[in-house]
Amino acid sequence: MAHDKNRANQPDQPRAPVDKVQSALEILVHNATEEFGFIPRDVYKGVLRLPETKMNHEKAVDALDYPSLVAFVKNFPEKHQIADFSHRVVAVRPMRSLVGRDRWFVDFKSTRIRLQVMKKMESAEINQIRETFGSLRHTGERSSLAGWCFEAFAHRVLSGGWEGPAPQLTHMPSKQHDPPVFKTDPSSQPSSFEPCTRTTKQIKITKEFKDVTLDKGVYYKPAAVNNPLFDSFTIDRGLDGVVVISIFQMTISEKHGGSSDGYLLVRNLIDRVRELLNDKAAEPEVRYILVCPNDTQERQWNMPNGWNDSCIQRGHRGKAFCIRLPILLLPRTSLPKLTT
């Protein structure tokens, strides 16, 4: 008993080897889910057979055929048939329905696979992207693939420009002050939007925005997915010398929101511009641009709480606009020719 008592009073010995193994496994599992999604067999293979699993998924993305992807999304809810690529590119999960039969939701398996497919879409023939989007948008809530398809198209157009009649910005007025709710208004007078060919620069979002410069013709895309407020941005100097920061948010939904964390990112971006201008009092103009398809649906951008918080003068606040990109196939007589 005395021996046990003395042993009980001794401090616990460190279990470093066990803790290290546990931490290593957690890291491996996290990396596997980021790379391949949450399907158990993929996570298992991603941890124990990483090179082989990665090669198989990359082959599936490279061989992805957009008509087959559309056919799979349309047919699976009824026929429950998988395609050669499907188990390595997309994941399907049931959606409970209170009325009628349960539905199936289709999305890319992981953020990494989604980015790979979107990158492939951005380099695809422009009308192929149009046709894919036109087919996927009719799948309703069964798939989010149409949204990702449109985002790839928008990045392509905003950075590559197009020939033919330029689209126009439509002002989105707001009657609510904090936070504002910007809505498209058919009676608003459009303003010109001159697209140009830009160099796409993927950057890691940090507090300092050190990768951002005042170089002309740069289209910035955050490397991280699910940015709290925007999908891309540009920085231009107007004829009056004022620097304009255009914040782009892509959506196919009627209503869009965001996170107040995005305001801090915009203010940090403003601080970076001031640093580059060597002028702490500079007030760049911020424009929020909601990018959507060229349909007739009205759009609403519900800005998050905190619109008037932590603002010195204008701060992150600015006017909002809507730009409709020509992704929907229109009669040839009115369809602008996009550059490839």
C-alpha positions as CSV (number, residue, x, y, z in Angstrom):
1,M,0.0,0.0,0.0
2,A,2.8,2.4,0.9
3,H,4.4,1.7,-2.5
4,D,1.2,2.4,-4.3
5,K,0.7,5.6,-2.2
6,N,4.1,6.9,-3.1
7,R,3.5,6.0,-6.7
8,A,0.2,7.8,-6.6
9,N,1.9,11.0,-5.3
10,Q,4.4,11.0,-8.1
11,P,3.6,13.3,-11.1
12,D,2.5,11.6,-14.2
13,Q,5.3,10.8,-16.6
14,P,5.1,12.5,-20.0
15,R,3.5,10.5,-22.8
16,A,5.3,12.3,-25.5
17,P,5.6,9.4,-28.0
18,V,1.9,8.7,-27.8
19,D,1.0,12.4,-28.1
20,K,3.3,12.8,-31.1
21,V,1.7,9.9,-32.9
22,Q,-1.7,11.2,-32.2
23,S,-0.8,14.7,-33.5
24,A,0.8,13.2,-36.6
25,L,-2.3,11.1,-37.3
26,E,-4.6,14.2,-36.9
27,I,-2.4,16.1,-39.3
28,L,-2.5,13.3,-41.9
29,V,-6.2,12.9,-41.6
30,H,-6.8,16.7,-41.9
31,N,-4.6,16.8,-45.0
32,A,-6.3,13.8,-46.5
33,T,-9.8,15.4,-46.1
34,E,-8.6,18.7,-47.6
35,E,-7.2,16.8,-50.6
36,F,-9.8,14.1,-51.2
37,G,-12.9,14.9,-49.1
38,F,-14.5,13.1,-46.1
39,I,-15.3,9.7,-47.6
40,P,-13.7,7.2,-45.2
41,R,-12.1,5.0,-47.9
42,D,-10.4,8.1,-49.5
43,V,-9.2,9.4,-46.1
44,Y,-7.8,5.9,-45.4
45,K,-6.0,5.7,-48.7
46,G,-4.9,9.3,-48.5
47,V,-3.1,8.5,-45.2
48,L,-1.6,5.1,-46.1
49,R,-1.3,5.3,-49.9
50,L,-1.0,9.0,-50.7
51,P,0.9,9.0,-54.0
52,E,-1.4,6.4,-55.6
53,T,-4.5,8.1,-54.3
54,K,-3.4,11.5,-55.5
55,M,-2.5,10.2,-58.9
56,N,-5.9,8.5,-59.3
57,H,-7.8,11.7,-58.4
58,E,-5.6,13.9,-60.7
59,K,-6.2,11.5,-63.6
60,A,-10.0,11.7,-62.9
61,V,-9.9,15.5,-63.0
62,D,-7.8,15.6,-66.2
63,A,-10.2,13.2,-67.9
64,L,-13.3,15.0,-66.7
65,D,-15.8,15.4,-69.5
66,Y,-18.3,18.2,-68.9
67,P,-21.2,16.6,-70.8
68,S,-20.7,13.5,-68.7
69,L,-20.7,15.7,-65.5
70,V,-23.9,17.3,-66.5
71,A,-25.5,14.0,-67.4
72,F,-24.4,12.5,-64.0
73,V,-25.9,15.4,-62.0
74,K,-29.2,15.2,-63.9
75,N,-29.5,11.4,-63.9
76,F,-28.3,10.3,-60.5
77,P,-31.4,11.5,-58.5
78,E,-33.5,9.1,-60.6
79,K,-31.2,6.3,-61.7
80,H,-28.6,6.3,-58.9
81,Q,-25.9,5.4,-61.4
82,I,-22.3,6.5,-60.9
83,A,-19.9,7.4,-63.7
84,D,-16.3,6.5,-64.2
85,F,-15.1,9.8,-62.8
86,S,-17.8,10.5,-60.2
87,H,-16.4,8.7,-57.1
88,R,-13.1,10.6,-57.5
89,V,-14.5,14.1,-58.4
90,V,-17.9,14.6,-56.8
91,A,-19.7,13.6,-53.7
92,V,-23.4,13.0,-53.3
93,R,-25.4,13.3,-50.1
94,P,-29.1,13.0,-49.3
95,M,-31.2,16.1,-48.6
96,R,-34.2,15.6,-46.4
97,S,-37.4,16.9,-47.9
98,L,-40.5,17.6,-45.9
99,V,-42.6,17.3,-49.0
100,G,-42.2,14.5,-51.5
101,R,-39.1,12.4,-51.9
102,D,-35.8,13.2,-50.4
103,R,-33.3,14.8,-52.8
104,W,-29.6,14.4,-53.5
105,F,-27.1,17.2,-53.3
106,V,-24.0,17.0,-55.6
107,D,-20.8,18.9,-55.0
108,F,-17.1,18.5,-55.6
109,K,-15.5,16.1,-53.1
110,S,-13.0,18.6,-51.6
111,T,-11.9,22.2,-51.9
112,R,-8.7,21.1,-53.6
113,I,-10.6,19.1,-56.3
114,R,-13.0,22.0,-56.8
115,L,-10.1,24.4,-57.4
116,Q,-8.5,22.0,-59.9
117,V,-11.8,21.6,-61.8
118,M,-12.4,25.4,-61.8
119,K,-8.9,26.0,-63.1
120,K,-9.5,23.6,-65.9
121,M,-12.8,25.3,-66.6
122,E,-11.1,28.7,-66.8
123,S,-8.9,27.4,-69.7
124,A,-11.8,25.6,-71.5
125,E,-13.4,26.8,-74.7
126,I,-15.7,29.7,-73.7
127,N,-18.9,28.3,-75.2
128,Q,-18.2,24.9,-73.6
129,I,-18.4,26.7,-70.2
130,R,-21.6,28.5,-71.3
131,E,-23.2,25.2,-72.3
132,T,-22.1,23.5,-69.1
133,F,-23.5,26.3,-66.9
134,G,-26.7,26.4,-68.9
135,S,-27.3,22.7,-68.2
136,L,-26.3,22.7,-64.6
137,R,-28.3,25.8,-63.6
138,H,-31.6,23.9,-64.1
139,T,-30.7,21.2,-61.5
140,G,-31.9,23.6,-58.8
141,E,-30.9,22.7,-55.2
142,R,-29.5,19.3,-56.2
143,S,-26.2,20.8,-57.1
144,S,-23.9,23.7,-56.3
145,L,-21.8,22.9,-59.4
146,A,-23.5,25.7,-61.5
147,G,-22.3,28.3,-59.0
148,W,-18.7,27.0,-59.2
149,C,-19.0,26.9,-63.0
150,F,-20.1,30.6,-63.1
151,E,-17.3,31.6,-60.8
152,A,-14.7,30.0,-63.1
153,F,-16.4,31.8,-66.0
154,A,-16.3,35.2,-64.2
155,H,-12.6,34.9,-63.3
156,R,-11.9,34.1,-66.9
157,V,-13.9,37.1,-68.3
158,L,-12.8,39.6,-65.7
159,S,-9.1,38.8,-66.2
160,G,-9.2,38.1,-69.9
161,G,-11.6,40.8,-71.2
162,W,-13.8,40.3,-74.3
163,E,-14.5,41.7,-77.7
164,G,-17.8,43.3,-78.6
165,P,-20.1,45.6,-76.7
166,A,-18.8,46.0,-73.2
167,P,-21.1,45.2,-70.2
168,Q,-22.2,48.0,-68.0
169,L,-22.3,48.5,-64.3
170,T,-25.7,49.0,-62.7
171,H,-25.8,50.9,-59.4
172,M,-27.3,49.0,-56.5
173,P,-28.9,51.6,-54.2
174,S,-29.6,50.9,-50.5
175,K,-32.2,52.5,-48.3
176,Q,-30.8,50.8,-45.1
177,H,-27.9,52.4,-43.5
178,D,-26.3,49.9,-41.1
179,P,-25.8,47.3,-42.5
180,P,-26.9,48.3,-46.0
181,V,-28.9,46.0,-48.2
182,F,-28.0,46.7,-51.8
183,K,-30.6,45.9,-54.4
184,T,-30.6,46.0,-58.2
185,D,-32.8,48.7,-59.6
186,P,-34.1,48.4,-63.2
187,S,-34.5,52.2,-63.3
188,S,-30.9,52.9,-62.4
189,Q,-28.8,54.5,-65.1
190,P,-25.9,52.2,-66.0
191,S,-22.3,53.3,-66.0
192,S,-19.6,52.1,-68.3
193,F,-17.3,49.2,-67.3
194,E,-14.3,48.8,-69.5
195,P,-12.9,45.2,-69.2
196,C,-9.3,44.7,-70.0
197,T,-6.8,41.9,-70.2
198,R,-5.2,41.5,-66.8
199,T,-2.5,39.3,-65.4
200,T,-4.0,37.0,-62.8
201,K,-2.1,36.9,-59.5
202,Q,-3.1,34.5,-56.9
203,I,-2.1,35.8,-53.4
204,K,-2.2,34.6,-49.9
205,I,-4.4,36.9,-47.8
206,T,-2.4,38.3,-44.9
207,K,-2.7,41.4,-42.7
208,E,0.0,43.2,-44.7
209,F,-1.1,42.3,-48.2
210,K,2.6,42.4,-49.2
211,D,1.9,40.7,-52.5
212,V,-0.3,43.6,-53.6
213,T,1.3,46.3,-55.7
214,L,0.1,49.3,-57.7
215,D,1.2,47.7,-61.0
216,K,-1.4,48.2,-63.8
217,G,-3.5,45.4,-65.1
218,V,-3.4,42.9,-62.2
219,Y,-6.3,40.7,-61.3
220,Y,-6.0,39.4,-57.7
221,K,-7.5,36.1,-56.6
222,P,-7.2,34.9,-52.9
223,A,-5.5,31.6,-52.7
224,A,-7.7,30.6,-49.8
225,V,-11.3,29.4,-50.6
226,N,-14.4,30.8,-49.0
227,N,-13.2,34.3,-48.5
228,P,-15.6,36.1,-46.1
229,L,-16.6,38.9,-48.4
230,F,-15.1,38.7,-51.9
231,D,-13.8,36.4,-54.6
232,S,-11.3,38.7,-56.3
233,F,-10.3,42.4,-56.5
234,T,-8.5,44.9,-58.7
235,I,-6.6,48.1,-58.0
236,D,-6.6,50.9,-60.5
237,R,-5.7,54.6,-60.6
238,G,-8.3,56.9,-62.1
239,L,-7.7,59.9,-64.3
240,D,-8.1,62.1,-61.3
241,G,-5.4,60.2,-59.5
242,V,-7.7,58.5,-57.0
243,V,-7.0,54.8,-56.5
244,V,-10.1,52.6,-57.0
245,I,-10.3,49.2,-55.3
246,S,-12.9,47.0,-57.0
247,I,-14.2,44.2,-54.8
248,F,-15.8,41.4,-56.9
249,Q,-18.3,38.8,-55.5
250,M,-19.6,36.2,-57.8
251,T,-23.1,34.7,-57.3
252,I,-26.0,33.0,-59.2
253,S,-28.3,33.4,-56.2
254,E,-31.0,35.9,-55.8
255,K,-29.6,37.0,-52.4
256,H,-26.0,37.0,-51.2
257,G,-24.5,37.8,-47.8
258,G,-21.0,37.7,-46.3
259,S,-19.0,37.9,-43.1
260,S,-18.0,41.0,-41.2
261,D,-14.4,39.6,-41.1
262,G,-14.2,40.8,-44.7
263,Y,-14.4,44.4,-43.7
264,L,-11.1,44.0,-41.8
265,L,-9.5,42.6,-44.9
266,V,-10.7,45.5,-47.0
267,R,-9.3,48.0,-44.4
268,N,-6.0,46.1,-44.4
269,L,-6.0,46.4,-48.2
270,I,-6.6,50.1,-47.9
271,D,-3.6,50.4,-45.5
272,R,-1.5,48.6,-48.0
273,V,-2.5,51.1,-50.7
274,R,-1.6,54.0,-48.4
275,E,1.8,52.4,-47.8
276,L,2.5,52.1,-51.5
277,L,1.4,55.7,-52.1
278,N,3.5,56.8,-49.1
279,D,0.4,58.7,-48.0
280,K,-1.3,57.7,-44.7
281,A,-4.1,60.2,-45.4
282,A,-5.0,58.7,-48.8
283,E,-8.6,57.7,-49.2
284,P,-8.9,55.0,-51.9
285,E,-12.4,54.6,-53.4
286,V,-13.9,51.1,-52.7
287,R,-16.5,49.7,-55.1
288,Y,-18.4,46.5,-54.3
289,I,-19.4,44.7,-57.5
290,L,-21.8,41.8,-57.5
291,V,-21.1,39.6,-60.5
292,C,-24.0,37.6,-61.8
293,P,-25.3,35.9,-65.0
294,N,-27.0,37.9,-67.7
295,D,-30.5,37.0,-66.7
296,T,-33.5,39.1,-65.7
297,Q,-33.5,38.1,-62.0
298,E,-33.0,40.9,-59.6
299,R,-30.2,40.6,-57.1
300,Q,-29.8,41.6,-53.4
301,W,-26.5,41.9,-51.5
302,N,-27.0,41.9,-47.7
303,M,-23.9,43.3,-46.2
304,P,-22.9,41.9,-42.8
305,N,-23.1,43.8,-39.6
306,G,-20.4,46.3,-38.8
307,W,-20.6,48.4,-41.9
308,N,-20.0,51.6,-39.9
309,D,-17.6,50.2,-37.4
310,S,-13.9,51.0,-37.2
311,C,-14.1,53.4,-40.1
312,I,-11.8,56.4,-40.5
313,Q,-13.5,58.7,-42.9
314,R,-14.8,56.5,-45.8
315,G,-12.9,53.3,-44.6
316,H,-14.1,50.1,-46.1
317,R,-17.5,51.6,-47.1
318,G,-18.4,52.3,-50.7
319,K,-21.0,52.1,-53.4
320,A,-22.3,48.8,-54.8
321,F,-22.8,47.8,-58.4
322,C,-24.1,44.8,-60.3
323,I,-22.5,43.5,-63.5
324,R,-24.1,40.8,-65.6
325,L,-21.7,38.6,-67.5
326,P,-22.8,37.0,-70.8
327,I,-22.7,33.4,-69.8
328,L,-26.2,32.5,-70.9
329,L,-26.4,31.6,-74.6
330,L,-28.2,34.3,-76.5
331,P,-29.1,34.7,-80.2
332,R,-25.9,35.0,-82.2
333,T,-26.9,38.5,-83.3
334,S,-26.6,39.8,-79.8
335,L,-23.9,37.5,-78.3
336,P,-20.6,39.3,-77.7
337,K,-17.5,37.4,-78.8
338,L,-15.4,36.6,-75.8
339,T,-11.6,36.3,-76.2
340,T,-10.2,32.9,-75.9
